[in-house]
Amino acid sequence: MPDRLRKWNGWGYEGEGIPAERIARWLKAVEPWLRISPDDYQPPVSLESLRIPPPRIPIEIPGFKGAILATSYERALHAAGRSFGDLVRLRAGQDLHFPDAVAYPEGEDDLLRLLEVAERRSIALIPYGGGTSVVGGVEPETPPGFNGVISVDLTHMNRIRWIDPIGHRIRVQTGIRGPDLEEALRAEGLAFRHYPQSFQMSTLGGWIAARAAGHFSTAWGRIEHRVESLRMVTPCGILETREVPASAAGPDLRAWMIGSEGALGFLTEAVVRAVRPPIAKRAGGFRFPTFSAGLEAMRGILQAGLAPAVLRLLDEYEVAVSAALAGRLLEPGALLHLSLEIEDPEEAHRVEAEWRSALRWIERAGGVPAPEAVETWKQTYFEQPYWRDVMIDFGLLLDTIETAVPWSRVEATVRTVRERLLQAIDRWSPVGGVMCRVTHGYPDGCALYFTFFARPPREALREAWRDLQRTALQAFLECGGTITHHHGTGRDLQSFLAAEHGPLALDLLRNVKRVLDPPGIMNPGVLVADMQ
């Protein structure tokens, strides 16, 4: 377990969070238009006040070398992920499903013992990495026919097996957290450069299981592009792919493991592709008169063959709301964040040439420099999840949801989703809004990341959140987009999988599940609910 104590009912570690003086400034800024005041604050419940039922199953497993814990803290910490709906439940101490125990395996032998006991006693096993799922991916709800649930925290399985400095490869156990992976590679002059917003707490296995994308994925690729080989412990045995850069030997078995969300087995080890740290960078911000103009610049940059480390576009609404919350003067327009990196010392001059090339597309679309605005946004990037805790305590709804669409559908999708969400907000709240940003770009399309906020009745926070979430998902599908670009589906989005993939694809998933997990004990409820 890490030296620092994780918050059982919030984001991050104990001692972290938004300082009280900043909350006071924020409250003063939003009070007039969100109609909230200090009197609306309700503190989260204490751990001691939770009504945690006693474990329903024995927690001793013969020969298990790791730790098996059933303390109130461990069971509360592993009771939910970190979606808005999860945090509402955690901070209120209501409607929670507590695992009967939390297992910290030390290796694959421990996992095999867990699987044997779980099958024999009808116990559901929930793989757990950093616990940062925002789609219900680690929910320890007991399915019908099961006698109990064990949350299996893999963070003790975090060892480096070897580092190949010639091929820039590393074999590592998947319970390793983002900062620890970077530190290990830094000692060898390498880096991984996969920075999701959950970087401090999430694990390599979690990234792979959910098919994650990081802050620099436009340049370095999503997690599936960084995986050379995988090893998975399943109820039927061990599945492992060969350590080769590419293969045409039948379908890619890695594709069944990447994005499997713990439904097929435990991802235990991976060989992943590292990179050299950048030695030359250029970064800046640019303001555009409209979101459409910014999209035009993005598309031109990507289709010209450039691969920026960061290429993000905030729409006019997000720029305006961010300025208001920070107490700055409103500067109209959309904001583009561009960052270029070069890792080869002999090619450092290329960063200037690529910068000039990108500038031509930016200037052609009407962009003008705005460096200070991007610096402000960068400083708050990793802070944003902490604000959700604050907003919940004041009775506000704030969440995000993402999709990906081809360029030809981007603007229609933005209009449709915004209209649908605003209509849904009107059902719940007298105030609210919808913002959009582009977080990842490709030559043929991009990822759209919507933020929505409202002030429904406090007792209806979760119901309103779920309504808005479903509204957006339905709009994504109608517009020809995906239900998720980089968060996985978990239990929250699972019912929309059939609409995205079709019934034949779900039958295929069911059959794969039956082959690898005949007793159905692995994370039941994700991917396909009726696997049995």
Summary of the structure (lengths in Angstrom):
residues: 532
radius of gyration: 23.0
end to end distance: 34.1
largest distance: 68.3
contacts: 1815
relative contact order: 0.12
helix: 38%
strand: 21%
